[in-house]
């Protein structure tokens, strides 16, 4: 079976999602990169947050708020999402889209270098139940290590773009992004602190649980 055919079949099963379509349209109209998480994996994020009962969710890479909406949809009452974003203009749109979807009260978008923000969270002694890593791939291994330091036992760590548009498994792609995502994938697969899997649909997604 052709993989793209299977993806088209799967997506056709679900009705249009007005909130997420509006978020994607706002990203397009602002001329931002159209690299939000795929719809199928967006639904998976919602399910994972719900099924794990995560109350404190940390997202590294907010872009325009599409994945933030998916994550916030899974939060229980009293739960919260903190999204880290490098650019203020991206963060502003993420806040707009989260508010339009009804999640202004349970979400925060913090602007700045992600590694510095993660170190600040560690200094604040913050801990999280769920992490979604979807920022630059060069620093993906560093984000993983910071996430482990901020995680509670049993926390879930999810990384998007495991295939990096084919660059992860194409040897001639030796740039820093490809090298970063390869190392990230390897650590997700072999770090003794984690149990994990890699889903090979769309652009690949890694999912790990921090051992108790």
C-alpha positions as CSV (number, residue, x, y, z in Angstrom):
1,X,0.0,0.0,0.0
2,X,1.2,3.5,-0.8
3,X,1.8,5.4,2.5
4,X,0.4,8.6,1.2
5,X,-2.7,6.8,0.1
6,X,-3.1,5.5,3.6
7,X,-2.7,8.9,5.1
8,X,-5.3,10.4,2.8
9,X,-7.7,7.6,3.7
10,X,-7.1,8.2,7.4
11,X,-7.6,11.9,7.2
12,X,-10.8,11.6,5.2
13,X,-12.4,9.7,8.1
14,X,-12.3,12.8,10.3
15,X,-14.6,15.9,9.8
16,X,-13.0,19.3,9.2
17,X,-11.7,21.0,12.4
18,X,-12.6,24.6,12.3
19,X,-10.3,25.8,15.0
20,X,-7.2,24.1,13.6
21,X,-8.0,25.2,10.1
22,X,-8.2,28.8,11.2
23,X,-4.9,28.4,13.0
24,X,-3.3,27.0,9.8
25,X,-4.8,29.8,7.8
26,X,-3.5,32.5,10.2
27,X,0.0,31.0,9.9
28,X,-0.2,31.1,6.1
29,X,-1.5,34.6,6.0
30,X,1.4,35.8,8.3
31,X,3.9,34.3,5.9
32,X,5.2,32.0,8.6
33,X,6.7,28.5,7.9
34,X,3.8,26.0,7.3
35,X,5.4,23.3,9.4
36,X,2.8,22.6,12.1
37,X,2.4,19.1,13.3
38,X,0.3,16.9,10.9
39,X,-3.4,16.5,11.7
40,X,-3.1,12.9,12.6
41,X,-0.3,13.5,15.1
42,X,-2.2,16.6,16.4
43,X,-5.0,14.2,17.4
44,X,-2.5,11.9,18.9
45,X,-1.1,14.7,21.1
46,X,-4.6,15.4,22.4
47,X,-5.1,11.7,23.2
48,X,-1.7,11.2,24.8
49,X,-2.2,14.2,27.1
50,X,-5.7,12.9,28.0
51,X,-4.7,9.3,28.5
52,X,-1.7,10.1,30.7
53,X,-3.6,12.6,32.8
54,X,-0.9,15.2,32.3
55,X,-1.6,18.4,34.2
56,X,1.6,20.3,33.5
57,X,2.6,20.3,29.8
58,X,5.7,21.9,28.3
59,X,5.9,22.6,24.5
60,X,9.3,23.6,23.0
61,X,8.4,25.4,19.8
62,X,5.0,27.2,19.7
63,X,5.0,28.5,16.1
64,X,1.5,29.7,15.5
65,X,-0.3,27.7,18.2
66,X,-1.6,24.8,16.2
67,X,0.1,22.1,18.3
68,X,-0.6,24.1,21.4
69,X,-4.4,23.8,20.7
70,X,-4.0,20.1,20.3
71,X,-2.1,19.8,23.6
72,X,-4.5,22.1,25.5
73,X,-7.5,20.0,24.3
74,X,-6.2,17.1,26.4
75,X,-5.7,19.0,29.6
76,X,-7.8,18.2,32.6
77,X,-9.5,20.9,34.6
78,X,-6.8,22.9,36.4
79,X,-4.1,21.7,34.0
80,X,-1.8,24.1,32.2
81,X,0.4,24.4,29.0
82,X,3.6,26.4,28.9
83,X,4.9,26.9,25.3
84,X,8.4,28.2,24.6
85,X,9.0,30.3,21.4
86,X,12.0,32.1,20.2
87,X,10.2,34.8,18.2
88,X,7.8,37.4,19.7
89,X,5.7,37.6,16.4
90,X,5.2,33.8,16.4
91,X,4.4,33.9,20.1
92,X,1.8,36.6,19.6
93,X,0.0,34.6,16.9
94,X,0.1,31.5,19.1
95,X,-1.5,33.4,21.9
96,X,-4.2,34.7,19.6
97,X,-5.0,31.3,18.3
98,X,-5.0,29.7,21.7
99,X,-7.3,32.4,23.0
100,X,-9.6,32.0,19.9
101,X,-9.8,28.3,20.7
102,X,-10.8,29.0,24.3
103,X,-7.5,28.2,26.0
104,X,-6.2,31.6,27.1
105,X,-6.7,30.9,30.8
106,X,-4.7,27.6,30.9
107,X,-1.9,28.5,28.5
108,X,1.2,30.6,28.6
109,X,3.7,31.4,25.7
110,X,7.1,32.4,27.0
111,X,9.5,34.2,24.5
112,X,13.2,33.7,24.4
113,X,16.0,31.2,23.6
114,X,14.6,27.8,24.5
115,X,17.7,26.5,26.2
116,X,17.8,29.6,28.4
117,X,14.1,29.3,29.2
118,X,14.6,25.6,30.1
119,X,17.4,26.4,32.4
120,X,15.3,29.1,34.0
121,X,12.5,26.6,34.6
122,X,15.0,24.3,36.2
123,X,16.1,27.1,38.5
124,X,12.4,27.7,39.4
125,X,12.3,24.0,40.3
126,X,9.4,23.4,37.8
127,X,8.4,19.9,36.9
128,X,6.2,18.6,34.0
129,X,4.2,15.5,33.1
130,X,4.4,15.9,29.3
131,X,6.8,17.4,26.8
132,X,6.4,18.1,23.1
133,X,9.7,19.0,21.4
134,X,9.1,20.6,18.0
135,X,11.8,23.3,17.6
136,X,15.1,23.5,15.8
137,X,16.6,20.1,15.2
138,X,20.2,21.3,15.9
139,X,19.5,21.5,19.6
140,X,17.0,18.6,19.8
141,X,19.4,16.5,21.9
142,X,19.9,19.4,24.3
143,X,16.1,19.9,24.6
144,X,15.8,16.2,25.4
145,X,18.4,16.4,28.2
146,X,16.7,19.5,29.7
147,X,13.3,17.8,29.4
148,X,14.6,14.8,31.4
149,X,15.9,17.2,34.1
150,X,12.4,18.8,34.3
151,X,10.4,15.6,34.2
152,X,8.4,13.8,36.8
153,X,8.7,10.0,37.0
154,X,6.4,8.6,34.3
155,X,6.4,11.7,32.2
156,X,5.9,11.4,28.5
157,X,8.3,13.1,26.0
158,X,7.3,13.4,22.3
159,X,9.4,14.6,19.4
160,X,8.1,15.6,16.0
161,X,9.9,15.4,12.6
162,X,11.9,12.3,13.5
163,X,12.6,11.8,9.8
164,X,13.4,15.5,9.2
165,X,11.8,15.3,5.7
166,X,14.0,12.4,4.8
167,X,17.3,14.0,5.9
168,X,17.6,11.8,9.1
169,X,18.1,8.6,7.1
170,X,19.9,10.0,4.1
171,X,23.7,9.8,4.7
172,X,24.6,12.7,2.3
173,X,22.6,15.1,4.5
174,X,25.3,15.9,7.0
175,X,24.1,19.3,8.1
176,X,23.7,20.3,11.8
177,X,19.9,19.8,11.7
178,X,20.2,16.3,10.3
179,X,22.9,15.4,12.8
180,X,20.9,16.8,15.6
181,X,17.8,14.9,14.9
182,X,19.7,11.7,14.3
183,X,21.3,12.0,17.8
184,X,17.9,12.9,19.3
185,X,16.3,9.8,17.8
186,X,19.2,7.6,18.9
187,X,19.0,8.9,22.5
188,X,15.2,8.5,22.6
189,X,15.7,4.9,21.5
190,X,18.6,3.9,23.7
191,X,18.7,6.2,26.8
192,X,18.3,3.8,29.8
193,X,16.1,6.4,31.5
194,X,13.5,6.0,28.8
195,X,11.2,3.4,27.1
196,X,10.2,4.5,23.7
197,X,9.0,3.9,20.1
198,X,9.2,5.7,16.8
199,X,6.0,6.1,14.7
200,X,7.0,6.0,11.0
201,X,3.9,7.8,9.5
202,X,3.9,11.5,8.3
203,X,7.4,12.9,9.1
204,X,8.0,10.5,12.0
205,X,7.3,11.0,15.7
206,X,9.1,9.6,18.7
207,X,7.3,8.9,21.9
208,X,9.1,8.0,25.2
209,X,8.1,7.5,28.8
210,X,10.5,8.4,31.6
211,X,11.0,5.4,33.8
212,X,9.9,5.5,37.4
